[in-house]
Amino acid sequence: MTKTELKRKTDEAVTETKTALQTVYDALNHGQQQKLLNDEAVAALFERYGVVT
């Protein structure tokens, strides 16, 4: 696997993860979103992947 191919596949994986997290977050009601964001591990994960909260 070349460096370029590895970079492309890594970028695709990050994008897929961000999209999945954003979809789950958007499907929750406001109270559920707030409760989820109170968990520091989840909040850090959202920050890492750039999920809009």
C-alpha angles and dihedrals in degrees: 000000000000124000091250093051091048091050092050094049092047091050090050092051092050091049092049091050092049091049092049093049092046091050092052092046093049091050092060125087120244095265093050091048092053092047090050092050091053088070105088094209092054092045090052091049091051090049092049093053097038098244111175107236 
